[in-house]
């Protein structure tokens, strides 16, 4: 059983083969296993006996977003299960499935309960897939979208999934009578090959931070290696917007050190906690919120269109754009809420705009704090800078400010 105090070390007799895609095949005297792009880093972190908590702290610097963190911890667990990493006993463990990740029930329950999300994706697939098409579904999850593609007339669907939920998807293919036209491929889409190029790409790998699950990198790779030149896509376009808002005081007080709270704590505990207010000076920060919960927040300007991508043609995977909008209301500009819009078919769209989103929406929005929370009045310009780098700093950086009127 792994816990933060477990001391791990690399086994002494292992052989490593590095593929062209950077993935590892690792061989021990008893077994072999596959490791993703973080495999070498995990081995390096535990080349000497190291506590699990210390090794994870070292590895955390490599991580860009929740998707990669889950990928890395799954890799570590797999290496431990296979005996590549050993604890103090030196014996291979019996490892129970990890209680978190993309192959757990809760994530898929939430997505399937989001009726608008799933219904719109199914409608987009019916609009785009034609009889006789070959379809690749990247990140198939429970396989619902792959089944929809087969039902829409696809000659064959290749369902790609790197986590254990893929085996569940296989049972759904059989239960729905389409297993003869769907092939499950286990692994990352960037590491697999298709027997034939596809006419249509289907993929729902849009994260809470829309680019956080590496949709740009996955789509570029798919267009290069897996798709026909004129392939269609679901989704085919992505728009990312930033909504300048005044975060309500009661919500703000849950995430930042407020003067009133500091005074309360001083009176309650007899300890001066004022230095906490400067604990993380100057660093941008955010919290996650269901966008439907921001429906009644004060909106200070029209949304800024931060990024508009045609997923069928874009090439630039390093992004920096500057957008300026004009304030339409007075207030304290203390936050910017990020939401996205997807084109799923010729007439089918999906949005997480707080004013449009359904109550069952499963996505969260990132709400970024604005440094110094400047006051704005109608007519003031508000400037936002949106960045995305891989590899590099965190996937999204925000710098939003109110500029004095010209």
N, C-alpha and C positions, 0 to 999 in steps of 0.2 A: 504494500500500500504506500503510495507516494504522499508525503506531506512536506511542508516547507523545510523541515529540519533533516529530511532524508539526504544522506551524502551519496552522491553518484560519481562514478568514474567510468571511463571507456574500458571495454574489455580489451585484453592484451593481444588477442589473436583475431583481428578483423582484416578483411580485404575490401577495398573501396574501388568501385568503378564509376567514373563520372561520365554521364551522357552529354551529348552535344547541347542539350537544353538545360544543363546545369543540375539535373536531378541525379541522385545517387542510387546505386545499387550497393548494398553493404552485405558482406558475407561473413558469418561466423562459422565455427566448425559444425554447429548444429542447424543453422537456419540462414535464410537470406531475407532481406526486407528492402523496401523502397523508401527513400527519403526525398522530400521536396527541396526547394531551393535554399532552405535554411539548414539542411542536414549538416553541412560542414561546420557552420557556426555552432550548432548544438554540440557536435563532437569536440570542437575546440574549447567550448566553455567547460567541458567536463573531462579534459585530457588528464587532469589531476583530480584527486578526490575533492569534490566541491559540494557544499550544501545546495539543495535545489533552489532555495530562495536567492542565494548569491548568484547562481548560474542564470536564473531568470532575470535578475537585475542587470546582468551584463548583456543578455540577449535583447532586452527591451529596447535598447538604443537602436536596434536594427529595424524595429517594427514601424510600419506606416498603416495604422488603422486596425480595426477589430478583425477584419478578414485575415490579415497576415498573422495577428496574434493567435487566432484559433488554429491557423495552419501550422505555426511554429510549435504550439503546445501539443497538437496532435502528432507532429513529427517526434517530439521528445517522448511522448507516451508510447509510440510505436517502437522507437529504438529501445526503450526500457522493456517492453513486452518481448522483443526479439532477442534480448540478451546482449545487445550492443552496448547499452548502458547498464552497469551493475550497481547494486547498493552494497552495504557493508557485508551482507550475507554471501555475496558472490554468486547467488543462485538466480536463475530466471524466475520471474514472478508469474503469478496468474493475475492478469490485469483485467478488472472489470471495465466495461465501456465508460468512457468519460461522461460525466453528467452534464456536459455543456457542449455546444458546437452546432454546426449546421445539420447534424444528423439526429438532433433531439426533437421530441414531439412538439414542444412548446412553440418553436419557431414556425413550424409548418401549420400548426393549429391556427396561429395568428394570421398567417398569410391566407389560408383557406377561409377563415372567418371574414377576411376583408373581401366581401362579395364584389364590390366595385372593381378592385384590383384584378381579381381573377376573371370576372366576367368580361372586363375590357380586354384583357390579354387574349381570352378565347375568341372574342369578336374580331380582334386584329388578326389572329391566326386564320380565321375563316375568310377574312377579306384578302389575305395575302397568299396563302397556300393554294396551289392549283392541283388538280388531279394529275398524278404522275410525277410530282415533284420529289426530289430528295431533300430532306430537311435535317439540319443538325441543331439539336437543342442543348445549349451549353449551360451547365448548372441545372440539370433537370429536376433535382430535388425529389419530390414524390412522383414525378413523371406526368403530372396533370397536363402540362403544355405539350409534351410529346404525344400523349394520347389524343389531344385535340388536333394536332397536326395530322396524325394518322386518320382520324375521323373526317378531316377536311379533304381527304383524298390523296395524301402523300403516298408515293410508291414505297418509300422507305424512310424511316427516321432513325438517326443516330443520336442516342440520348447520352450525354457526357456528364458524369458525376464523379467527384473525387472522394466523397465521404460515404459512410455506410448506409445512408438513406437510399442509395442507388439500389440496394438489394430489395428494399421495400417497393421501390418503383417497379422493379421487375415483376413483383406479385400483382401490382395494379395493371401492368400491361397484359398479363395473362387473364386476370379477372374481367377485363374489358374486351377480350377477344382480339387484341391487336399485337400480341407478342410475336406473331410471324412477320410483322412489318416494322418492328422496333428492335434495334440492337443497342444494348446497354454497354457503354465503354467506360471503364473505370480509370480515373486519373484526371489531371488537369487538361483542359483543352489545348494548352500550349505544348503539351508533351505527348499528345496522341496523334495518330494518323487516321484518315478515313479511307476506306476502300475506293471511294469515288467522291468527287467534289459535289457540294450541295448547291441546290437552287435557292434555298431559304435558310437563313439563320434565325433561330428563336432563342432569346435569352433574357432572363429576368435576374440580372446581377447588378441592379441599381440599389446602392446602399443608402443608409440614412444620410451620410455625406455622399451625394450622387456618384462621385467618381471613386469612392473609397474601396470598392470591390474590384478595382482595376478594369473597369469596363472598357476604357480606351485601349489598354494594352491587349486585352482579349479580343476585341473587335478587329484591331489592326492585324493581329496574328491570324485570326480566322479568315479575313479577306485575302491574306497572302497565301495561306496554305490549304484552307479547307473549303473555300467557296468558289463557285464559278464567277467569271468577271462581272456578269450582270445580275448577281444574286440579289434577292430581296431580303429585307430584314424586319423583324419584330422585336424591339422597336427600331424605327428607321431614323429618328431624330430625338435629340435631347436638348432641353432648354433649362438652364439653372438661373434662378432669380433670387435677389436679395430684397427683403421687405424691411425698410427702416421703421423701427417701432420704439415705443416707450414701454419698457418692461414694467408691469405693475409692481408697486412697492412690495406687496406680499410675496410675489414670486422672486423678486430681487433679493429679499431678505433671506431666502433659502440658499442662496448661492454665493453671496459676497458679504464681507464684514461691514455692517452698517453701524453708524454712530450710536443709534438707539440700542442696538444689540450689545455693543461694547460696554455701554453705560449700565445696561441691565446686568451683564455678567460681572462687572466690577462690584455692583451692589449685592449681587447674590453670593459671590464667592470670595470677595475681599482681595481680588488679584487684579492688577492692571494688565489687561489683555490688548491694549491699544496697538502694540507693535504687530499684532496679527494682520492689521489692515494693510501693512506693507510687506506681507509675507511673500508675495509673488509680484514684485513691482515690474510694470511695463510689459508683462507677457500677455498676449492675447489668450482669451479663454472662452469657453462656451459651455452650454449645457444642452441636454436633449429634451425635447418636448413633443408630445403629439400635437401636430399643427392645428387640429380641431380645437385644442384648448386655448389657442391664441386668437380665436375668432373675434373676441370682443376687446382685444388690446387696441390702444390708440396707434393708428397708422399715421406716420409723419410724412410720407411721400409715396408716389406711385412706385411699384416694384422696379428695381434696377435689373435689366437683362444682363446678367454677368457672363453668360456663355450660351451660344447656340451652335449645336453641332449636328451636321448631317452624318450619321453614323455609317453611311454607305461610302463616304468619300473622304472624310477628314484624314489628315496625315500627321499633324503636329500634336505630339504628346507632351510637350512642355508649354504651358499656357501662362500668360500674364496679360490681363486685360484691365483697363481702367474705365469705369463708367460713372457718369454724373447724372443725378436726378435733382429735381427742384422740390424743396419742402412745400407741402400743401397744408400743413397744420403746425401749430405751435406745440412745443413740448420738449422733454429731455431725451435727446437721441442717445439712449443707453444700450440699444441692441439692434441687431440685424438678424432676421429670421430667414433661413435658406429653405427654399422649396424647389421642386422641379416639375417639369411637364414633359410627357412622352408622346410621340406620335407612334401609334401602334398599328395603324392601317389608314387607308385613304380617308376614312370618315371616323376613325376611332382614336380618341386621345385619353390621357389620364393625367391628373394634376394633383399635387399635394398642397396647392394654395389653401391657406387657412379658410378663405371665404368660400371655397368650392369643395373641400375634401369631405368625404362621407364620415360619419361617426365611427364606422368600423375600420377606418384606415389603419394599416399595420405599420406604416413607416413613422419614424420620428423625424423631426426637423432639428438641425443645429441652430441654436440661437447664440450668436457671437456677441460678447460684450464690447461696447465701444469705449475706448480709453477716454477718461475725463467726462464722459456723458455730456457733451456740449448742448446748450439750448439752441433750438432752431425756431424760426418763424417763417410763415409763408413767403416764398420767393428765395429763401436761402438755398445755395447749391450744396448738395451732399455728395461726396466723392467716395467711391469704393474701389479697392484694388483686389482682384481675385487672382490667386496663383495656384498652379499645380505643377509639381516637379516629381519625376521618378527617374533615378533615385534622387534624393535630396531632402529638404526639410519636410515637415508634416504636409500631407497632400493639399490642404487648403489653408491659406493665411488670409487674414482680413485686416485691413486698415481703413476705417471709415471715419470721416470727420466732416464737420460743418465748416465751410469756408465763408469768410465775410463777403457780403454782397459787393459786386464790382461797383 
